[in-house]
């Protein structure tokens, strides 16, 4: 019996643009169980970003319910939402969003600075642990400008892991990376999902990336078009191994 | 979030842009240093004026004859003769707040030693006068009450007179000099006092018993001044009141008549001069204060730029759990760190430059604790005041939009 992490019921989100009402999400329902690796796909304008913002507790639905780990976010204030994000969600962004001129370790520590229950030593310990989990144990003192794109994204993933969230929310996390590095990141994601049982919600528009996940939700015009279980997800490690070795540099 | 984390976050954010933080600080540094140095110079000159007057005897009280109506014509006080020995006797008998009293009468004339002569004045006083004016003898002895009673032809000599009558360094003690043709024996040498606050040479003087000057030189029964010293500086006002009433009684003035004398204290002089230099202090402080405000505006300016530039960072911090309050406090703390660090450097610079002014220009300076504390508080307040609006702007950003900001 796995635990329900996400529960969305008849979720609608409307924006007021001048005199017009834009209906970005027109009634969406789904649940995500602990340990699932879900990709949310959709072309631009499908409501993907709006859904992501709501899933990330950055925005609230106009109508409908959203329960994250059993907490109804509708009732929460702005500050309580921030606390919830801090405790339950790990964000990974397309543009990494690391603090410039700040070491990898300090970047990873950042979410814990906003959690007053964690001591200085525990913070450091957990940051080191998270960086080790993304195989960057030798890059603690490097600043983002001294790291490659893939390494930067791995620092960002470590930052998402450090607060031990119930869900990792990735927004086009491979969008800025070449295919080899993308596969490396996906391989890392798969490891986290399979070995550590992390729940991952991955927003992307690339079907290639979606094929690594265990479930794909296809959005179109603010509604769920398809919700398919992927019985045999591809292994990113194998794809990586089969990738032709390029020696043009 | 606890305060330590907050300081850590703000400090790291500043560290990422050291040069900018320093340049922002510079406005505050200069402002604070200016306030402290200016106030130190102002206080220093005030103090030196006070010291100068104190060396004349700060509890000294002077009684001058005052102008009075004589048949409808006002006559200048100095030519008016109202102060007599009767007043001295009355004051000595009745005044309780006054410890020492000396009449004074001055004759101008030519002092002669052999072939040398020098125009100077001879002041006739009582032995108390030395204490009242805080005069000391370099050599010899002072005249006594006995000399006053006998109108002895003895005198004390000031340094300027010595320089002119005894230019070859002979010891004037025991020598006889002539003043307005009357021979006086020099019995003591006054320690030089230099110029007073008004540029008069206080050493160009001969002191003799007042009876001698009254009887042998001027042939008068009046005094030009009465000098007295109050028991302490604190009772100067009480002594003044007391002396006024005693003198009014002694002069048999009716209630509706004006005083025919004026009682002056050094406090009045000190106040007058202090208020002048006080004005100077205020003026300097205002100028320095303006520079502090400009420094503060500098902070505000940089903080606004910083908020815009770091919009994505703010979005990220909010996404990973920073509350609006946390963001606000971070930026506020950055502003306060800038202003307080600037304040500390400014205080040090201010003290150093005050001392430098004393060393190079030999102007007296006093770094007052209040100016240090005050400018420090102003600094912190400046940081909070000018950091508040940018911080508030940052805290109100929408994380979704901030994250997508290019």
Interface residues (C-beta under 8 A of the other chain):
Chain A: X53 X56 X58 X59 X78 X79 X82 X83 X85 X86 X87 X91 X93 X97 X99 X100 X101 X102 X106 X110 X111 X113 X114 X115 X116 X159 X163
Chain B: X1 X2 X5 X8 X9 X12 X16 X312 X313 X315 X316 X317 X318 X319 X320 X321 X322 X323 X324 X325 X326 X399 X400 X403
